[in-house]
Structures are given as C-alpha cells and as structure tokens.
Amino acid sequence: MQIGLFAKKIGMTQIFDESGAVLPVTILRVGLCQVSQIKTVITDGYNSVQIAYNEEKLENTNKPIQGHLKKIGGQGFKSFGEFRVNRPEEFTLGQIIKADAFSVGQKIRVTGKSIGKGFAGNQKRHNFSRGPMTHGSKNHRLPGSIGAGSTPGRVYPGKKMAGQLGDKIVTLKNTEILYLNSEDNILVLKGSTPGKKNTILKLQPQKY
C-alpha cells in the first residue's frame, strides 16, 4: 500500500524531453523517513501512519520525544507528520519509507509553505490594475473606495486589500514525477513547488 513521505527541496533546473521540449523541474532529496507510530480506529479513533523525519541527535530532543522514539530503535528526529491510510496493519514500527514508494510518471500532491514576501499592496498581492499615471491623476497605486457609506455602512469580510503576501501552506495537485533515483533518494518533479531552497515538502499519492 502506498504512503507519502517528506523531502527537502534542492532547487530547480530544466531538462529536455524526448521531443526536445524544455521542461522546468524541481529536484527533491528524500531524507530518512521512518514509521514512528501506527494509529488505528480502535486505539485512536482513525487509521493513520505517523512518519518521523528531519534527523537529529537523540540527546538533543526532549524526554517525551526520546521515549516515543525508543520504540523504533532510538534514532532522533525533529519533526513528525501523519498520513491517513485504509489498512494500517500493512505497516510496521521502524519501517523506512524511501523514494521508491513512488514511481516515474505517477501524479502526486505536493504540500509546503510558500515563500513569504512580506507586506504587499493591492497590485502585487491581488494583481489589481493601477490608476492613470498622467493628466494630473493622484491615484496611482492607491486602493480607492472600499465600500459605500450609508449602505451597508461597513466593509464586507474578505475584502481584497493590502497585507501579508505568501508564507502560507500551499498544495499542488497532479504534480508528475519525471525521474526517480532510489539509490540516492532523489525525485525530480515537473514544474515548480512551494517554498524556496531547503523547504520541507510533504508528498502523498494523488487521490481522485
């Protein structure tokens, strides 16, 4: 049964396909991903598998984490994530999940935190058009009116205005795997992925 894993974004480059077209790709390296807990409907109310990733020395973790990781051999990890599964009995504690959990040509979902760009105005954040730049106009990049006065007498929630741009959890669907190296745990995905270099991405099989 397939399960997801966590990988680090190495960067982007481009490759050529069989027809000679240039394809932008993202290169990911899959670190050590180990099954640290198996949850079932009987014990936890739902079926899932917890994956430990992002290695660290065991002595640098706190005592509760150390006790939790002793069940799988005592390897230290910084982070944990879960994947819902239908048959948790197919997995074992301490099982290592590698890049070959996926296959070339498979479509997956990629989740990660997008690049934070700070406080941005309407034009940059929502792709709004600007005002006229000539003929004495003094409204170039101003937001303008945000609502009527008497009715409704307030600003509706969700109004698109200036604010924080990026730094949000983003999920891309139907991302295709173009290349897989099981020895070096390398994945090459078609197109871009959320975040910048060294961002940790969550990869899971595409659900239709």
C-alpha positions as CSV (number, residue, x, y, z in Angstrom):
1,M,0.0,0.0,0.0
2,Q,1.3,3.4,-0.9
3,I,2.1,6.1,1.7
4,G,3.5,9.6,1.5
5,L,6.9,10.9,2.6
6,F,8.8,14.1,3.3
7,A,11.5,15.6,1.1
8,K,13.8,18.6,1.0
9,K,13.7,21.0,-2.0
10,I,17.2,21.2,-3.5
11,G,16.4,23.6,-6.3
12,M,15.1,24.0,-9.8
13,T,16.6,23.3,-13.2
14,Q,15.5,22.3,-16.7
15,I,15.6,19.1,-18.8
16,F,14.7,18.1,-22.3
17,D,12.1,15.5,-23.1
18,E,12.1,13.0,-25.9
19,S,10.6,15.6,-28.4
20,G,13.3,18.2,-27.5
21,A,11.0,20.5,-25.5
22,V,12.4,22.2,-22.4
23,L,10.7,21.3,-19.1
24,P,11.2,23.2,-15.8
25,V,11.7,20.7,-13.0
26,T,12.2,20.7,-9.2
27,I,14.8,18.4,-7.6
28,L,14.0,16.9,-4.2
29,R,16.1,14.8,-1.8
30,V,14.2,12.4,0.4
31,G,15.8,12.1,3.9
32,L,15.3,9.3,6.4
33,C,11.6,8.8,6.8
34,Q,10.7,6.2,9.4
35,V,7.3,4.9,10.7
36,S,7.2,6.1,14.3
37,Q,3.6,5.3,15.2
38,I,0.6,3.4,13.8
39,K,-2.8,4.7,14.7
40,T,-6.0,2.6,14.4
41,V,-9.7,3.2,14.8
42,I,-9.6,1.1,18.0
43,T,-6.7,2.9,19.7
44,D,-7.0,6.5,18.3
45,G,-10.4,6.7,16.5
46,Y,-8.9,6.8,13.0
47,N,-6.4,5.0,10.8
48,S,-3.1,6.7,10.0
49,V,0.6,6.2,10.0
50,Q,3.0,8.7,11.7
51,I,6.3,9.4,9.9
52,A,9.3,10.8,11.7
53,Y,11.7,12.9,9.5
54,N,14.3,15.6,9.8
55,E,17.1,13.7,11.6
56,E,18.6,15.0,14.8
57,K,20.8,13.6,17.6
58,L,18.5,11.8,20.1
59,E,20.1,13.6,23.1
60,N,19.1,16.9,21.6
61,T,15.4,16.0,21.8
62,N,13.2,16.3,24.9
63,K,12.4,13.4,27.2
64,P,8.9,12.7,25.8
65,I,10.2,12.5,22.2
66,Q,13.1,10.3,23.3
67,G,10.6,7.9,24.9
68,H,8.4,7.9,21.8
69,L,11.4,7.1,19.5
70,K,12.8,4.3,21.7
71,K,10.1,2.0,20.1
72,I,11.8,2.4,16.7
73,G,15.4,2.0,17.7
74,G,16.3,5.3,19.3
75,Q,17.1,7.4,16.1
76,G,16.5,11.1,16.8
77,F,14.1,13.2,14.7
78,K,12.9,16.8,14.8
79,S,9.6,16.5,13.0
80,F,6.6,14.2,12.6
81,G,3.8,14.0,10.2
82,E,0.8,11.8,9.5
83,F,-0.7,10.1,6.5
84,R,-4.2,8.6,6.5
85,V,-4.3,5.0,5.4
86,N,-7.1,2.4,5.0
87,R,-5.1,-0.6,6.2
88,P,-2.5,0.4,8.9
89,E,-1.8,-3.3,9.6
90,E,0.3,-3.3,6.4
91,F,3.0,-1.1,8.1
92,T,5.4,-1.9,10.9
93,L,7.1,0.3,13.5
94,G,10.5,1.4,12.4
95,Q,9.8,0.7,8.7
96,I,11.8,3.1,6.5
97,I,10.0,4.8,3.6
98,K,12.2,5.6,0.6
99,A,11.8,7.5,-2.7
100,D,10.8,4.2,-4.4
101,A,7.5,4.4,-2.6
102,F,6.5,6.4,-5.7
103,S,7.1,5.6,-9.4
104,V,8.0,7.5,-12.5
105,G,5.0,9.0,-14.3
106,Q,2.9,9.0,-11.1
107,K,0.8,12.0,-10.2
108,I,1.2,13.2,-6.6
109,R,0.2,16.0,-4.3
110,V,2.9,18.4,-3.0
111,T,2.3,20.5,0.1
112,G,4.6,23.1,1.5
113,K,4.9,26.7,2.8
114,S,5.1,29.3,0.0
115,I,7.9,32.0,0.0
116,G,7.0,34.9,2.3
117,K,7.1,38.2,0.6
118,G,6.1,40.5,3.5
119,F,3.5,43.3,3.4
120,A,2.4,43.9,-0.2
121,G,0.0,46.3,-1.8
122,N,-3.1,45.6,-3.9
123,Q,-1.3,45.5,-7.2
124,K,1.3,42.9,-6.2
125,R,-0.9,40.9,-3.8
126,H,-4.1,40.6,-5.9
127,N,-2.9,41.6,-9.4
128,F,-5.1,44.7,-9.4
129,S,-4.6,47.3,-12.1
130,R,-3.2,50.8,-11.2
131,G,-4.7,54.2,-11.8
132,P,-3.7,56.6,-14.6
133,M,-0.1,57.9,-14.4
134,T,-0.7,61.2,-16.3
135,H,-3.2,64.1,-16.7
136,G,-2.9,65.2,-13.1
137,S,-4.1,61.9,-11.6
138,K,-3.1,61.5,-8.0
139,N,-4.4,57.9,-7.7
140,H,-1.6,55.7,-9.0
141,R,-1.4,52.7,-6.6
142,L,-4.0,53.6,-4.0
143,P,-6.6,51.1,-3.0
144,G,-9.5,53.5,-3.7
145,S,-13.0,53.1,-2.2
146,I,-13.6,50.0,-0.2
147,G,-17.4,50.3,0.2
148,A,-20.5,52.5,0.3
149,G,-21.2,54.9,3.2
150,S,-24.8,54.6,4.3
151,T,-25.5,51.1,2.9
152,P,-24.1,48.8,4.1
153,G,-22.1,51.2,6.3
154,R,-19.3,48.7,6.8
155,V,-16.6,46.8,4.9
156,Y,-17.6,43.2,4.0
157,P,-15.3,40.5,5.4
158,G,-12.9,39.1,2.8
159,K,-12.3,42.4,1.0
160,K,-9.2,42.2,-1.0
161,M,-6.7,44.7,0.4
162,A,-3.0,45.2,1.1
163,G,-1.5,42.7,3.6
164,Q,0.8,39.7,4.1
165,L,1.8,38.0,0.8
166,G,2.9,34.4,0.8
167,D,4.1,32.4,3.8
168,K,1.0,30.1,3.6
169,I,0.5,26.4,3.3
170,V,0.0,25.6,-0.4
171,T,-0.9,22.3,-2.0
172,L,-0.3,21.5,-5.7
173,K,-2.2,18.6,-7.2
174,N,-1.4,16.3,-10.2
175,T,2.4,17.0,-10.0
176,E,4.1,14.5,-12.2
177,I,7.3,12.6,-11.2
178,L,9.7,12.7,-14.2
179,Y,12.7,10.9,-12.7
180,L,13.5,8.8,-9.6
181,N,16.8,7.6,-8.2
182,S,16.2,5.0,-5.4
183,E,19.9,4.7,-4.5
184,D,20.4,8.4,-3.8
185,N,16.7,9.0,-2.8
186,I,16.3,11.8,-5.5
187,L,13.0,12.8,-7.0
188,V,12.5,15.1,-10.0
189,L,9.1,16.7,-10.3
190,K,7.7,18.5,-13.3
191,G,7.2,22.3,-12.7
192,S,7.7,24.3,-9.6
193,T,6.8,23.5,-6.0
194,P,6.0,25.7,-3.0
195,G,8.8,27.3,-1.0
196,K,12.5,28.1,-1.6
197,K,15.7,26.0,-1.3
198,N,15.7,23.6,1.7
199,T,12.0,23.8,2.2
200,I,10.5,20.6,3.6
201,L,7.7,19.3,1.3
202,K,5.0,16.7,2.0
203,L,4.5,14.3,-0.8
204,Q,1.5,12.0,-1.0
205,P,-0.3,9.9,-3.7
206,Q,-2.9,11.8,-5.7
207,K,-6.4,11.0,-4.7
208,Y,-9.0,11.1,-7.4
